[in-house]
Amino acid sequence: MAIDEAKLNELVGRAVGDMGAGFTAPLIVIGDQLGLYKALAAAPATPAELAQRTGCVERYVREWLGNQAASGYVTYLPGSGKYSMSEEQAFALAQEGSPAFLPGAFSIIAACFAARERITRAFKSGDGMEWGEHHGCLFEGTERFFRPGYAANLVSAWLPALEGVVPNLQQGASVADVGCGLGASTILMAQAYPKSRFVGFDYHAGSIEKARERAAAAGVSGRVTFEVARARDYPGRGYDLVTHFDCLHDMADPLGAARHVRETLAPAGAWMIVEPFAHDRVEQNLNPVGRVFYGASTMLCVPTSLAGKGPALGAQAGEARLREVVMAAGFRGFRRATETPFNLVLEARP
C-alpha cells in the first residue's frame, strides 16, 4: 500500500483541528455559564483578575484563557500578561442576542455528547430518541442558537418575502407557530405585530412552560398563548399564517403535519416553512455548513423522527424533498421565498 504523505499530513492536520475544536467546545459552554466572556469583554484582565471578577479559581481560569487564546476567541497581551476581547470576539461570545452569538450552538453540541451512548446503540437497533429525552441543555441551547438568526431576519426579511402576509399581520391576523420550542419566533412576531394574535404549539411540555415565562417577561402574554400539542393535531382553524421553524424535517409524520396545516389554514392563508439550508444533492452539501447540519441531523434530527417510526428527512432534506411532502398534502402553491447561508424560507399556499 502506497501512502501519499502529503495527503496523509493534510488529513492528520484536519484531525488536529477537530481535536482542538472538540476540547474547546465544552470550555465555551463553561465560559458562557460562568460569565467569563462577559467579564472579560468588560475590560482586559489577568487570569487572577478575571477569576476574582467571576468568583472562580485562578488556576482553572488561567488554563481556560490559554485554550481560548489559542482558539482565537480571546486575545493575549504578552507585555502585560492580560487577556482581552476584541469587539468582534465580544459580539460573538459575550453579547447575548447578537446576530453572531455562538454559545448556544455549543450547548447543542454538549447535548449531543451526552446522548452519544444512546445514539451508538441506535446505529445497531434503528431505534430513535425523542427530543424530550435529551439533556436539558439542548432545549435552551437550541433557542439561543436560532434566536439571533430569527431576530436578524424574521421580521426584516423572511415575512416580507411572503406574498401579502405583512399587511395582514399589521391589520390583525391569527398565527399558529408549530414546533415553537421556547417561543423565540412566536414572541418576535408578536412584538413586531401588536394587532395580531399568536399561539405557539410544541409537544415538549418543558419547552412550553419556558415559552410562557418568556412571553410574560417580554410583555406579550396577552396576545400570545402557548399550548402543548403535536403538529398533526394542534387545535384551531382559519389561521392566516402557520409557521414551522427548523422542525418539519425532525417530525415523525411530516406529511401528517402538512395535511393538518392544510386543514387549519384559512383559504387565503400562507404556510411559512423555515428549514436548514440544503441543496438537493449530497455532493452539493459537502461544505462547512453541510458538515454542521449533517452532524446535528445524525445526533438529533434523525433520531427524533425515528422515535416515532417516521421517514427521518434529516436536516439536509433539501427543497425538492420538502416540496414532495407539501404537495402530497394537497397544497397547490410552493416556492422558495428567500434564503440565507443557513436557512431556506419556503412558502406554501392552499
GIPEKA-V19421 format. One record per pair of residues at least 12 apart in sequence whose C-alpha atoms are under 6 Angstrom apart, sorted by the first residue. I is the first residue (numbers start at 1). J is the second residue. Records with the same first field share a line. If there is no record, write none. Layout:
BEGIN
I->J / J
END
This chain:
BEGIN
25->106
37->94
38->94
41->85 / 90
44->83 / 84
45->82 / 83
46->82
47->61 / 62
73->89
97->148
98->148
99->148 / 149 / 152
104->141 / 144 / 145
105->145
107->137 / 141
108->138 / 141
111->135 / 138
128->303 / 304 / 306 / 307
129->303 / 304 / 307
130->304 / 307
131->304
147->184
161->337
169->193 / 196
170->193
172->195 / 196
173->196 / 240
174->197 / 239 / 240
175->198 / 239 / 241 / 242
176->198 / 199 / 200 / 242
177->200 / 242 / 243
178->200 / 201 / 243 / 244
179->201 / 202
180->200 / 201 / 202
181->207
182->207 / 210 / 211
183->211
197->223
198->224
199->224 / 225 / 226
200->226
201->226 / 227 / 228 / 229
202->228 / 229
203->228 / 229 / 230
205->228
231->257
232->256 / 257 / 260
237->264
238->264 / 265 / 266
239->265 / 266
240->266 / 269
241->269 / 270 / 271
242->271
243->271 / 272 / 273
244->273
245->274
246->274 / 275
249->313 / 314
250->301 / 304 / 305
251->305
252->305 / 308 / 310
253->310
255->325
258->326 / 329
259->329
270->349
271->347 / 348
272->346 / 347
273->345 / 346
274->344 / 345
275->343 / 344
276->342 / 343
277->342 / 343 / 344
278->316 / 318
279->318
280->318
293->315
297->314 / 315
301->314
302->314
331->349 / 350
332->350
333->348 / 349
334->347 / 348
335->347
END
